[in-house]
Amino acid sequence: MCRGYHRRNANQWRQTRLLATLQLNAHRPAHALPFVPEEWMPLYGDTPPPPPMDEQEFDETMARLAEFDKL
């Protein structure tokens, strides 16, 4: 019973977050980037964002993507 209560409570918070984000995006300036619900209001059950890439990892990724341009 307790697990179901927490799941329902989390779903209600996700719904509230989505509705608030929709309102924010509806009234944002045209040149502004849209809000993402998970970034705007992170909740307890959300997966954490990935760590940022360091310069070496970025260079390796760009080198792999450059190989696709040669095909």
N, C-alpha and C positions, 0 to 999 in steps of 0.2 A: 504494500500500500504506500509506503513512504517513497519508493522509487517512482511510482506513478505520479505522485504529487509533485516531486521535483521535476519530472519530465514535463508535466503540464505547465508548471510555473516557468520553466525555461522556454517553452514554446510561446507562452504569453509574452515574455520579455522580448523574444525574437520578433514577434508580431508587432509589438510596440515600437521596437527599434526600426523595423521596416517602414511602418507608417510615418514615423518622425523623419526618416531619411527621405521618403517621398515628398513630404512637405518642404523640407529644406531644398531638395533639388528642383521643386516646382518654382521656388522663389529666388533661385540663385541668379546672378548676372550671366549673361550669355557667354562671356569670355572665361568664366570660372569653370574649373574642373568639377565634375559631379562628385557628390559624396558617395562613399561606399559604406554600407551599414556596418560591416565588421571593423572598418578603420575608424569610423566616427564614434562608435560606442561599443567597445569590445565587452563581451559577456564572459562569464565564468567558464562555460563549456566550449568556447571557440578554440580552434586550433591556433597556436601561436604563429605569428608571421615568421617566414624563413629569415635567417640572418643575412645581412647584406653581403654581396660578393666582395671579395678583396680584389685588388688590381690584377693579380696573377690569374685568378679564376676567371675574371672578366676577359682577359686577353686570350685564354684558352678557349673560352666559349665563342668569342668572335672569330678565332682562327677556324674552329669547326664549322661555323656558319659560312665563312668565306669559301670553304670547300664546296658547299652546295651551289654557290654562284658559278663555279667552274663547270658544273655538269651541263 
